[in-house]
Amino acid sequence: MKKLFVTLLLLAALVATAGIYWSKQPIVDATGQTIAFTITPGSGVSGASQQIAAAGVPINPDLFTIYARLSGEGGRIKAGSYELKPGYTPQRLLLQLVRGEFAQEALTVIEGWSFKQMRRAIAEQPALKHDTITWTDQQVLAKLTTEYTQPEGLFFPDTYLFAKGASDLQIYKQAFALMNKKLNEAWSKRDLSLPYRTPYEALIMASIVEKETGQKSERGMVAGVFVNRLRVGMLLQTDPTVIYGMGERYQGKIRKADLLADTPYNTYTRAGLPPTPIALPGAASLAAAMNPDKTEALYFVARGDGTSHFSSSLNEHNQAVNRYQR
């Protein structure tokens, strides 16, 4: 009996040693390819192991199930989409599943995009679950806040990471929260002499600066011009607001009739800021709107090389227009 007991102990030790060795061997060597797999909710450790193997991961599902249970981690595996990287061992795979290290996708929202363009990019991202695709803009916004009625400008342009199969609402939530954070930070550091009553008005200005500026280095000067115009009660007269107000009617050119056609966004016919932002401004435009350059300029005109000529008088401005535009 004693000899049998010793034999059983030796066998158990051999099995344990073999298990430890097995758990530390690469499932796919370093020269192999990444393998994607998905674990559905409620699978349990056995079901998860079967799904991993069925996706093409070269692992014995029964052996992995036993290993996961003996480790005490079998009940902590999280459902979701994953990727097995070359060189991963069963031990590392189990850790990935327990931590919920989901496969990551990325979506980039570009500075200066409209909310409409952002929605299109999200709708065209195949790795997202499109929960909001049939919602109106107001329905999307209602899931995020009751403070605003229009979504334009309220989402920060950045690259957002998400797990495959995540709801598209997650992107909107991340971008909205980040814009709130960036806007509040910029507002707290603003020039207190600026003619903005609220952070939202500063956001509107930042969106105009975003659309009016080709060179980041000129954002402060462009903001300075528009702030000067607000201070003296001069019309902003900025083409991007007119274009935004035209909507689908804009086909690449602004005619004189468009400048005369009154809309809430026509800053040639209406004084002050437009009612909402006209684009999604980035960090540089937010900073420029909150702390514009100190300048006496009231005008600027494009030189044709991506930069602008700034003028403090109408006479100087007209000369610049003749030089660079006519």
C-alpha positions in Angstrom: 0.0 0.0 0.0 2.8 2.4 0.9 4.5 1.6 -2.4 1.3 2.4 -4.3 0.9 5.6 -2.5 4.5 6.7 -3.3 3.9 5.7 -7.0 0.7 7.8 -7.1 2.6 10.8 -5.6 5.3 10.4 -8.2 2.7 10.2 -11.0 0.9 13.3 -9.6 4.2 15.2 -9.5 5.0 14.1 -13.1 1.6 15.3 -14.2 2.0 18.6 -12.4 5.5 19.1 -13.9 4.2 18.2 -17.4 1.3 20.6 -16.9 3.6 23.5 -15.8 5.9 22.7 -18.8 2.9 22.6 -21.2 1.4 25.9 -19.9 4.6 27.7 -20.6 5.1 26.5 -24.2 4.1 28.8 -27.1 0.8 27.9 -28.7 1.9 29.5 -31.9 5.6 30.3 -32.3 7.0 33.8 -32.8 7.0 33.4 -36.6 3.3 32.5 -36.7 0.2 34.7 -37.3 -2.2 36.3 -34.9 -5.5 34.3 -34.6 -8.7 36.1 -33.8 -11.4 34.4 -31.8 -14.6 35.2 -29.9 -16.0 33.9 -26.7 -19.8 34.3 -26.4 -21.5 35.3 -23.1 -22.4 32.4 -20.8 -20.0 30.0 -22.4 -18.2 28.8 -19.3 -14.6 27.5 -19.3 -15.4 24.4 -21.4 -17.4 26.3 -24.0 -14.7 29.0 -24.2 -12.1 26.4 -24.7 -14.1 24.8 -27.5 -14.7 28.2 -29.2 -11.0 29.0 -29.0 -10.0 25.7 -30.7 -12.8 26.1 -33.3 -11.4 29.5 -34.3 -8.2 27.8 -35.3 -6.1 28.2 -32.2 -4.0 25.0 -32.1 -4.7 24.0 -28.5 -6.4 20.9 -27.0 -9.7 22.3 -25.5 -10.0 19.6 -22.9 -6.5 20.1 -21.7 -6.9 23.9 -21.5 -10.2 23.4 -19.6 -8.5 21.2 -17.0 -5.6 23.7 -16.7 -8.0 26.7 -16.3 -10.0 24.9 -13.6 -6.9 23.7 -11.7 -5.5 27.2 -11.7 -8.7 28.5 -10.0 -9.3 31.0 -12.8 -11.8 29.0 -14.9 -14.8 30.9 -13.5 -13.3 34.3 -14.3 -13.0 34.1 -18.1 -14.7 37.1 -19.8 -16.7 37.0 -23.0 -15.6 39.1 -25.9 -13.4 39.3 -29.0 -9.7 38.4 -28.6 -6.5 37.9 -30.6 -4.0 35.2 -29.8 -0.5 36.7 -30.5 2.4 34.7 -31.7 4.4 33.4 -28.8 1.5 33.4 -26.4 1.5 30.4 -24.0 -1.6 28.7 -22.4 -0.6 30.5 -19.2 -0.6 33.9 -21.1 -3.8 33.0 -22.9 -5.6 32.3 -19.7 -4.4 35.6 -18.2 -5.6 37.4 -21.3 -9.1 35.9 -20.9 -9.3 36.6 -17.2 -8.2 40.2 -17.6 -10.5 40.8 -20.6 -7.7 42.0 -22.9 -10.0 42.3 -25.8 -8.8 42.8 -29.4 -8.5 46.5 -30.1 -9.8 48.4 -33.2 -9.3 52.1 -33.8 -11.4 54.9 -35.3 -10.0 58.3 -36.0 -12.2 61.4 -35.9 -10.5 64.2 -37.9 -10.2 67.9 -36.7 -12.6 70.1 -38.7 -15.0 67.3 -39.5 -18.7 68.0 -39.1 -20.8 65.8 -36.8 -22.3 64.4 -40.0 -18.9 63.3 -41.2 -18.2 61.7 -37.8 -21.5 59.8 -37.9 -20.6 58.5 -41.4 -17.2 57.3 -40.3 -18.7 55.5 -37.3 -21.4 53.9 -39.5 -18.8 52.7 -41.9 -16.6 51.1 -39.2 -17.3 47.3 -39.6 -15.8 46.3 -36.2 -18.5 48.3 -34.3 -21.9 47.1 -33.3 -24.2 49.8 -34.9 -26.8 50.4 -32.2 -27.3 54.1 -33.2 -27.3 53.8 -37.0 -31.1 54.5 -37.3 -31.1 57.2 -34.5 -31.4 60.9 -35.3 -28.7 63.3 -34.1 -30.9 64.4 -31.3 -31.5 60.8 -30.1 -27.7 60.2 -30.0 -27.2 63.5 -28.1 -30.1 62.6 -25.7 -28.1 59.5 -24.6 -25.2 61.7 -23.6 -26.6 65.0 -22.2 -29.7 67.1 -21.7 -27.7 70.4 -21.7 -27.5 70.8 -25.5 -30.0 70.4 -28.3 -27.5 70.3 -31.2 -24.6 67.9 -31.3 -22.3 69.9 -33.6 -18.9 70.6 -32.1 -19.5 68.6 -28.9 -17.2 65.7 -29.8 -13.4 65.8 -29.6 -11.5 64.8 -32.7 -9.0 62.0 -31.8 -8.3 58.3 -32.3 -10.5 56.1 -30.2 -9.7 52.5 -29.4 -12.5 49.9 -28.8 -13.0 46.2 -28.6 -14.3 44.4 -31.6 -18.1 44.3 -31.4 -18.4 47.2 -29.0 -21.4 49.5 -29.4 -20.9 52.6 -31.6 -22.5 54.5 -28.7 -19.2 53.9 -26.8 -17.3 56.1 -29.4 -19.8 59.0 -29.0 -19.6 58.7 -25.2 -15.8 58.8 -25.3 -15.6 61.7 -27.7 -18.2 63.7 -25.9 -16.5 63.2 -22.5 -13.1 64.1 -23.9 -14.5 67.3 -25.5 -16.1 68.3 -22.2 -12.7 67.7 -20.4 -10.7 69.6 -23.0 -13.2 72.5 -23.2 -13.3 72.9 -19.4 -9.5 72.8 -19.1 -9.1 75.4 -21.8 -11.9 77.6 -20.3 -10.1 77.6 -16.9 -7.0 79.0 -18.6 -8.7 81.5 -20.8 -8.0 85.2 -21.2 -10.6 86.8 -18.9 -11.0 89.8 -21.1 -12.5 87.8 -23.9 -16.1 88.6 -25.0 -17.4 85.0 -24.3 -20.2 84.5 -21.8 -20.0 80.7 -21.7 -17.6 77.9 -22.6 -20.1 77.0 -25.4 -19.5 80.4 -27.1 -15.8 79.8 -26.9 -16.4 76.4 -28.5 -18.3 78.1 -31.4 -15.3 80.4 -31.9 -12.9 77.5 -31.8 -14.9 75.7 -34.5 -14.7 78.8 -36.8 -11.0 79.1 -36.2 -10.6 75.4 -37.1 -12.3 75.9 -40.4 -10.7 79.2 -41.3 -7.1 78.2 -40.6 -4.8 76.1 -42.8 -1.7 76.7 -40.7 -1.8 75.7 -37.0 0.7 78.6 -36.3 -1.9 81.1 -37.5 -4.8 80.0 -35.3 -4.0 82.5 -32.6 -4.0 85.4 -35.1 -7.2 84.2 -36.8 -8.9 84.0 -33.4 -7.5 87.5 -32.5 -9.1 89.0 -35.7 -12.5 87.5 -34.9 -12.3 88.5 -31.3 -11.5 92.1 -32.4 -14.5 92.1 -34.7 -16.8 90.9 -31.8 -15.4 93.6 -29.6 -16.1 96.5 -32.0 -19.5 95.1 -33.1 -18.2 94.2 -36.6 -19.8 91.4 -38.6 -17.6 88.2 -38.5 -18.0 87.7 -42.2 -16.5 84.2 -42.3 -17.2 82.0 -45.3 -17.2 78.6 -43.4 -20.3 79.7 -41.4 -22.1 80.5 -44.6 -21.1 77.1 -46.1 -22.4 75.4 -43.0 -25.7 77.2 -43.2 -26.1 76.3 -46.8 -26.0 72.5 -46.0 -26.6 70.3 -49.0 -26.9 73.4 -51.3 -23.2 74.0 -51.1 -21.5 72.5 -54.1 -18.0 73.8 -53.8 -18.5 77.5 -54.5 -20.0 80.4 -52.7 -21.7 83.0 -54.9 -22.6 86.5 -54.0 -26.2 85.4 -53.7 -25.2 82.9 -51.0 -23.5 85.7 -49.0 -26.8 87.7 -49.2 -29.1 84.8 -48.4 -29.9 85.0 -44.7 -29.5 81.9 -42.6 -28.8 81.6 -38.8 -25.2 80.8 -39.8 -24.7 83.7 -42.3 -22.2 85.9 -40.5 -22.4 88.4 -43.4 -26.0 89.1 -42.6 -26.1 88.4 -38.8 -24.0 89.9 -36.1 -22.1 88.0 -33.4 -21.4 84.3 -33.3 -23.6 81.7 -35.1 -26.0 79.7 -32.9 -23.8 76.5 -32.7 -20.3 75.4 -33.6 -19.8 74.6 -37.3 -17.2 71.7 -36.9 -15.3 69.6 -34.4 -12.4 71.8 -33.2 -9.1 70.3 -32.1 -6.9 71.2 -29.2 -5.0 73.9 -31.1 -8.2 75.7 -32.1 -9.6 75.5 -28.5 -6.3 77.0 -27.2 -6.4 79.8 -29.8 -10.0 80.7 -29.1 -9.3 80.9 -25.3 -6.0 82.8 -25.7 -5.9 84.6 -29.1 -2.9 86.5 -30.2 -2.8 90.2 -29.2 -3.3 92.0 -32.5 -4.9 95.1 -34.0 -5.8 93.2 -37.2 -9.4 93.2 -38.3 -8.9 91.4 -41.6 -7.0 88.6 -43.2 -6.8 87.2 -46.7 -5.3 83.9 -48.0 -2.0 84.3 -49.8 -2.5 81.1 -51.8 0.3 79.2 -50.2 -1.6 78.1 -47.1 -0.7 81.3 -45.1 -2.6 84.5 -44.6 -1.9 88.2 -44.7 -3.3 90.1 -41.7 -4.4 93.8 -41.9 -5.5 96.4 -39.4 -7.2 98.7 -41.9 -9.7 98.2 -44.7 -7.4 100.0 -47.1 -4.5 97.7 -46.3 -6.8 94.7 -46.6 -8.0 95.8 -50.0 -4.5 96.1 -51.2 -3.7 92.6 -50.0 -6.8 91.2 -51.7 -5.7 92.8 -55.0 -2.3 91.4 -54.5 -3.2 87.8 -53.5 -6.7 87.2 -54.9 -7.2 89.3 -58.0 
